[in-house]
Amino acid sequence: GCTGILVNFLIFLIELSAGLAVNSTSLMADSFHNLIDAGFSVGTAAAFLLIGKPADNKHPFGFGRSEYLLSFCMGIGLTAIGIFFGRVSLEKIIDPEPMLVNGTAIITMMLAIVLKLGYSLLNRSCAEKIASIALKANYWETIVDVFTLLTALGSLAAAKFADIQLDGILGIVISGVIIYSGA
C-alpha cells in the first residue's frame, strides 16, 4: 500500500507537471487517474488492516467487506474523473490548442512508464504470494495504466515529431479507459 501511494503520487506529479507544461489534456487526465490510484492504495492498506481484525459484537461478520466498499468508492471517483476529462477532451477536439512538447516531457513520461510497470510487477508478485484478489485486480489495473501512459506518450511523440495533434482524441480514449476501470 505504501509503495502504491508513493509511486502513484509521484506519477501524478510527473504527469500533471508535464501536462501543464505542454498543454496536454490526455496527460492531465491520466495524472488525476494516478492520484485516484494513490487514494486507492491508501484505501487498500486500510482495508487489509481491517480485514485482519476478528469479528466483534458490533461487526459479527467481520470486516471482509471493506475491500468491496473501497472498490465501489474508487469506481465512483474514477468514473467522475473520466467523464470530466472526456468533456475537456471533446472541447479540445472541437477547438484544438497546440501542444508545446519538449524532450523533457517525453523523458518524464518514459520515467512514469518505468515506475508504473515496476509497481505493476510488484503487485503481481504480492498477489501471488498472499493469494489476494484485490492485489491481482490492482495488477491488471496497473497494466492498463501502463498502456494508458504509452498512449499519452504517443500523443506527445506525434505532436513533437510529426506535428500531429492527437491530444483531444487520445484524451477521449484515456477517459474511456478511466471510466471503464471505474465501472
N, C-alpha and C positions, 0 to 999 in steps of 0.2 A: 504494500500500500504506500509506504513512504517513497519507494522508488518511483511509483506511478505518479505521485504528487510532484516530485522533483522533475522528472522527465517531461511530463505533460505541461507543467507550468513553464519550464524552460522553453519548450517548443512553442507554447502560446506567445511568450515574449519575443522569440525569434521571428515567428511568422507575423505577429502584429507589427513589429518594427519594420520588417521587410515590406509588408503590405502597405503600411502608411508611407514608407519611403518611395515605393514605386507606383502607388495609387492602384493597388490590385484588390478588387473585391473578393476574388477567389481566395487569396491569401488571408485576408481579414476574416472571411467566413470560416476557413479552416482553423484559424488561430482560436476563435471562440469555441470551436468544436473541441480543441485541445484543452481549453480552460474548463469546459464541462467534464472532459475526461479526468482532469486533475481533481475536480469535485467528486467524480465517481470513485477515484482512488481513495479519497478521504472516507467516503461512504463505505467502500469495500473494507477498508481497515476497521472501521467501526462495526460493520456487520459481522466480520469474523470475530471480533471481541464479544459481541452479543451472542452469536451462535454458540460460542463455547460455554456460555453461562447455563447452569442447570435450571430446570423448571422450578417455579416457586408458587406461592399461594396466589399472587396476582397474575401470573403467567403459567397456568397449569400445563400448557402445551409447549413451553419453552420459547425460544427466540429465533427459531429457524426461519420464520417468515420474514425476518428483517431484510434478508437478501432480496426477496421479491419486491418489498416496498421500495427499497433503494433503486432497483431496476426500473420500477414504474416511474418514480420521480425523475430519474435521469432521462428516461424516454420522453417525458413531457418537456424537459429543458432542451433536449436535442431537437425535438420537433419544432419548438418555438424558434430556435436559432436558425434551423433550416428554412423555415417559412420567411423569416425576416431577411436573410441573405438571398433567398430566392427572389424576393421582391426587388432588392437592391441590384441584383444581377440582371434582372429583366429591365430595370431602368437603365443599366449600363449598356445593354444591347440596343435599346431604343435611342439613347443619347450617349454614344461612346466617348470615353475620355482616354487620351493616350497614356500608356504606362511609361514610366521613366526608369527602365530596367538598367541595372549596372551589375558588374561582376560580383560585387559583394552580396547582393540579394540572391544571386544564383548559388554562390558558395554557402550562404547561410541556409538556404533551403536544402542543399545537399547534406549539411550537418544535421538538420532536423530529420531528414530521412534516415540517416545512420542511427540517430538516437532512438527514433520510433521503432526501427527494425530490431535494434538491440533489446529494447523494452518488450517487444512482441515475443522474441525468443525466450526472454526471461519468464514471461507469463506462461508460455507453453511448458517450459521446464518445471515451473512450480505447480502448474495444473496437473501434470503427470505425476509429480512426486506426492501430492496430497489428494489426488483424485477430486479436484474442485471443479464443479460445473461453472461457477462464477468466473474462475480464472481461465477456464477453457473458452468461455464466451468472450472474455476480455482479450484473450489471444487472437481470436478471429476478428474482433472489432479493431484491434491494433493493426492487424494485417490489412484490413480495409483502409485504415488510416494511412498506411504506407503508400497504398495506391492513390489515395487522395492527395497526398503530398507530392507524389510523382506527377499527378495531373496538374497541380499548381505549378510545379517546376516546369512542366511542358508549356504552360501558359507564359511563364517568364521567358523561356528559351525562344518560343515563337515570336514574342514581341521584340526580343533583343536581336536575334539573328536573322529573322525573316520579315520583320516589321509587320507581323500579322497579329491583330488584336483579338485574342480568343478569350479574354478575361471574363466577359459577361456570359458567354456560352459555357465556359468551364465552371464559372460560378454557379450556374444553374445545375450543372452535373453534380458539383460538390454539394450543393444544397439538397439535391435529391438523395445523395448518399447519406447525408446527415439526417434527413427526415426518415429514410428507410432504417437507419441504425437506431433511431428513436422509436420506431414502431414496434 
